[in-house]
Amino acid sequence: MSGIKSDVLVIGGGTAACVAAASAMEAGKKVTMVFPNGGSSEISGGAIDILGVIPGEKPEICEDYQEGIEAVLKEAPDHVYGKCKDSLESGVKTLVDLAEAGGYPMKGFDGKNVWVPNMLGTFAVNAYVPEAMADGIVEPGKEARILVVGIKGNVTFNAKAAAMSYQKYQEKLGGKATYFSTEIHLTGWGDRRKISDGELADYLDTTEGKEELLTLIKTFCMNNRYAFDTILFPPVLGYLKTQSIVAELKEVCGCKIAEVQALGNSVVGYRFTRAIYRALEVKGIQMLKGSKVAKIEAVDQKVKADCVVGLTDQLHPGEGVEIEAAAAVLATGGYIGGGIKARKTEVWIELLDQNLGTLTTDQLTRDAIAPKGQQFMQLGVEVNEDLSVKEETWKGRLFACGDVLAGHNFANERSGAGIAAASAYLAGKHAAAV
Ligand SMILES: Cc1cc2nc3c(=O)[nH]c(=O)nc-3n(C[C@H](O)[C@H](O)[C@H](O)COP(=O)(O)OP(=O)(O)OC[C@H]3O[C@@H](n4cnc5c(N)ncnc54)[C@H](O)[C@@H]3O)c2cc1C
C-alpha cells in the first residue's frame, strides 16, 4: 500500500468538501481530497440556497435569508446555522469565487431570495443563481413578454406546459409577465426521436450545434410579429461554453436570455462541480478523484485513512493508498451523497460506523413533502461548536460539514449549499489549526 502525508485530509467531493479544502488551503496547509464523484452537488440545480423557507405547519417563504436564519434559530436553537452562521458570508464567497474561477459565474441579490423558473413549470427560491439563469427571475409587478423555448425530442422539458404553468403560478409571486412557447427542431445531432439533456449540451458545445441553434432562433425572432423581453431555454446550453452561447443568443435575439433551473441529475450540477474542481486544481489541492475512503481512525496525534483508488469490482480491487494527516474533514454528504446510509430500518453514519438508531413508522410523515419536514432528515453527525465530531475517539482531529451534519433539512428549508459552504469554511479553518 502506497502512502501520502498531508496536513488536512478532506473526505468528499461535493460543495462542502470543496469549500473546506479551499478554506484549509487559504490557511497555508497542504490539502488532499478523496472522493468517488460529486455526490448530490453533482445532480443539484447548481444554485446556492441559503434559507428559502421557514418550515412549520404553515411554511413561510423568506425574502431575506439572514432574517430567515434568525427565525429558524428561534424555533430550533440546535439548528446547524447556530454554529456556523457567522461563517456564511466567507463560505459563500469562497464557493462563488471558486465557481467563477472555474468558468461558472454566479449572481447574488443583496441578501434577498429570488424566484427562478424551473423545468417543472413552477418557480424555485434561491439566494444565488448561475449567471445563465439570472435573467429569468420573476420581477414582481413588471409586465414583460417571455418566450419559453423547447427542443424537439428533448422530452425532459415541455415548453408549452411550462409556459402555461408559469403564467398561472407567477400570480402567487406578483409576476405580471405574459408567457409564450415554441418548439424548435435541431437536426444536426441525427434523426433519433429522443435526445437527453446531456447529449444536447454536448451538441451545443460544438460549433455546428451552436450555429444551428443561433440560426433557428434568429429566424424565429425575425419572423415573429412581436418582440420578446426574455427568452427562456432548458438548462442544456452546453457543458463548457454556456457563457458564450448565452452571450451570442442575446446578440442575435436582442433581448434577455436565460436557462430555466434544472432538476436532479442535471447538466447544470455537472457544470457547477467541474468548474469548482478546475479552480481547486489550479490552487494546487491534491485531488484523488475516483477514489474512496474505506476506513479512518485517529492514531498517535494523526488521522489515518485507508483509501481505494481507481475502478473497483470483483476483478479489480483498486489500489490501496494510506493517507496520514494532522486533521481530517468529513464531508461525505447525507442520504444522497453517501455519508448517511439506511440499513433496513437503521440509520448509520457510513464511514464512522456509527448507528444513529432505528426509524419507526410513527417518526415518518406520510406526505413525502411534509410542511414540517421528515424527522429522519435531521439525523447526522453530532458536532461541537468548532464542528469537531463529538465522539471522544477522534480527539478533536475530525471535523464535519455539509449534509452529513445533524440538525437541518436542506430539502424543506432550501438551505443546501448555504449550510455546506458556511459549515465547511469553519470546519476547514479549524482543521487547518490543529
Ligand atoms: C436533486 C437535488 C437538487 C438540489 N439542488 C440544489 C440547489 O440548486 N441549490 C442548493 O443550494 N442545494 C441543492 N440541493 C441540496 C445540495 O445539493 C446539498 O445540500 C449539498 O450539495 C450538500 O453538499 P455536501 O458536500 O454536504 O454533500 P454532497 O454534495 O452529497 O457530497 C458528498 C461527497 O462525499 C463523497 N463521499 C461519500 N462517501 C465517501 C467516502 N467513503 N469516501 C470519499 N468520499 C465519499 C461523495 O462521493 C460526494 O463527493 C439539491 C439536492 C438534490 C438532491
The ligand as an SDF file (V2000), in Angstrom:
LIG
                    3D

 53 58  0  0  0  0  0  0  0  0999 V2000
  -31.7550   16.8760   -6.8780 C   0  0  0  0  0  0  0  0  0  0  0  0
  -31.1540   17.8780   -5.9260 C   0  0  0  0  0  0  0  0  0  0  0  0
  -31.0870   19.2110   -6.3060 C   0  0  0  0  0  0  0  0  0  0  0  0
  -30.5340   20.1500   -5.4190 C   0  0  0  0  0  0  0  0  0  0  0  0
  -30.4400   21.4490   -5.8250 N   0  0  0  0  0  0  0  0  0  0  0  0
  -29.8730   22.3570   -5.0020 C   0  0  0  0  0  0  0  0  0  0  0  0
  -29.6800   23.7050   -5.4230 C   0  0  0  0  0  0  0  0  0  0  0  0
  -29.9640   24.0980   -6.5550 O   0  0  0  0  0  0  0  0  0  0  0  0
  -29.1320   24.5750   -4.5310 N   0  0  0  0  0  0  0  0  0  0  0  0
  -28.7480   24.1830   -3.2790 C   0  0  0  0  0  0  0  0  0  0  0  0
  -28.2590   25.0250   -2.5150 O   0  0  0  0  0  0  0  0  0  0  0  0
  -28.8990   22.9250   -2.8710 N   0  0  0  0  0  0  0  0  0  0  0  0
  -29.4300   21.9980   -3.7000 C   0  0  0  0  0  0  0  0  0  0  0  0
  -29.5530   20.6990   -3.2840 N   0  0  0  0  0  0  0  0  0  0  0  0
  -29.0010   20.3230   -1.9690 C   0  0  0  0  0  0  0  0  0  0  0  0
  -27.4830   20.3130   -2.0790 C   0  0  0  0  0  0  0  0  0  0  0  0
  -27.1060   19.6160   -3.2550 O   0  0  0  0  0  0  0  0  0  0  0  0
  -26.8280   19.6540   -0.8730 C   0  0  0  0  0  0  0  0  0  0  0  0
  -27.3740   20.1320    0.3260 O   0  0  0  0  0  0  0  0  0  0  0  0
  -25.3220   19.9590   -0.8660 C   0  0  0  0  0  0  0  0  0  0  0  0
  -24.7930   19.7080   -2.1350 O   0  0  0  0  0  0  0  0  0  0  0  0
  -24.6270   19.0820    0.1370 C   0  0  0  0  0  0  0  0  0  0  0  0
  -23.2370   19.1400   -0.0930 O   0  0  0  0  0  0  0  0  0  0  0  0
  -22.2770   18.1210    0.6360 P   0  0  0  0  0  0  0  0  0  0  0  0
  -20.9220   18.4050    0.0950 O   0  0  0  0  0  0  0  0  0  0  0  0
  -22.5030   18.1250    2.0860 O   0  0  0  0  0  0  0  0  0  0  0  0
  -22.7460   16.6660    0.1330 O   0  0  0  0  0  0  0  0  0  0  0  0
  -22.6560   16.0080   -1.3160 P   0  0  0  0  0  0  0  0  0  0  0  0
  -22.7240   17.0010   -2.3890 O   0  0  0  0  0  0  0  0  0  0  0  0
  -23.6620   14.9100   -1.3360 O   0  0  0  0  0  0  0  0  0  0  0  0
  -21.1890   15.3840   -1.3500 O   0  0  0  0  0  0  0  0  0  0  0  0
  -20.8270   14.2360   -0.6310 C   0  0  0  0  0  0  0  0  0  0  0  0
  -19.4800   13.7930   -1.1590 C   0  0  0  0  0  0  0  0  0  0  0  0
  -18.9300   12.7560   -0.3530 O   0  0  0  0  0  0  0  0  0  0  0  0
  -18.4370   11.7200   -1.1820 C   0  0  0  0  0  0  0  0  0  0  0  0
  -18.3170   10.5050   -0.3720 N   0  0  0  0  0  0  0  0  0  0  0  0
  -19.2890    9.7810    0.2320 C   0  0  0  0  0  0  0  0  0  0  0  0
  -18.7290    8.7290    0.8770 N   0  0  0  0  0  0  0  0  0  0  0  0
  -17.3680    8.8020    0.6780 C   0  0  0  0  0  0  0  0  0  0  0  0
  -16.2520    8.0040    1.0830 C   0  0  0  0  0  0  0  0  0  0  0  0
  -16.3830    6.9130    1.8360 N   0  0  0  0  0  0  0  0  0  0  0  0
  -15.0080    8.3990    0.6770 N   0  0  0  0  0  0  0  0  0  0  0  0
  -14.8280    9.5090   -0.0670 C   0  0  0  0  0  0  0  0  0  0  0  0
  -15.8660   10.3010   -0.4810 N   0  0  0  0  0  0  0  0  0  0  0  0
  -17.1090    9.9320   -0.1170 C   0  0  0  0  0  0  0  0  0  0  0  0
  -19.4470   11.7020   -2.3120 C   0  0  0  0  0  0  0  0  0  0  0  0
  -18.9540   10.9930   -3.4280 O   0  0  0  0  0  0  0  0  0  0  0  0
  -19.5610   13.2070   -2.5650 C   0  0  0  0  0  0  0  0  0  0  0  0
  -18.4790   13.6700   -3.3100 O   0  0  0  0  0  0  0  0  0  0  0  0
  -30.0730   19.7420   -4.1410 C   0  0  0  0  0  0  0  0  0  0  0  0
  -30.1370   18.3990   -3.7700 C   0  0  0  0  0  0  0  0  0  0  0  0
  -30.6590   17.4690   -4.6480 C   0  0  0  0  0  0  0  0  0  0  0  0
  -30.6960   16.0310   -4.2370 C   0  0  0  0  0  0  0  0  0  0  0  0
  1  2  1  0
  2  3  1  0
  2 52  2  0
  3  4  2  0
  4  5  1  0
  4 50  1  0
  5  6  2  0
  6  7  1  0
  6 13  1  0
  7  8  2  0
  7  9  1  0
  9 10  1  0
 10 11  2  0
 10 12  1  0
 12 13  2  0
 13 14  1  0
 14 15  1  0
 14 50  1  0
 15 16  1  0
 16 17  1  0
 16 18  1  0
 18 19  1  0
 18 20  1  0
 20 21  1  0
 20 22  1  0
 22 23  1  0
 23 24  1  0
 24 25  2  0
 24 26  1  0
 24 27  1  0
 27 28  1  0
 28 29  2  0
 28 30  1  0
 28 31  1  0
 31 32  1  0
 32 33  1  0
 33 34  1  0
 33 48  1  0
 34 35  1  0
 35 36  1  0
 35 46  1  0
 36 37  1  0
 36 45  1  0
 37 38  2  0
 38 39  1  0
 39 40  1  0
 39 45  2  0
 40 41  1  0
 40 42  2  0
 42 43  1  0
 43 44  2  0
 44 45  1  0
 46 47  1  0
 46 48  1  0
 48 49  1  0
 50 51  2  0
 51 52  1  0
 52 53  1  0
M  END
$$$$
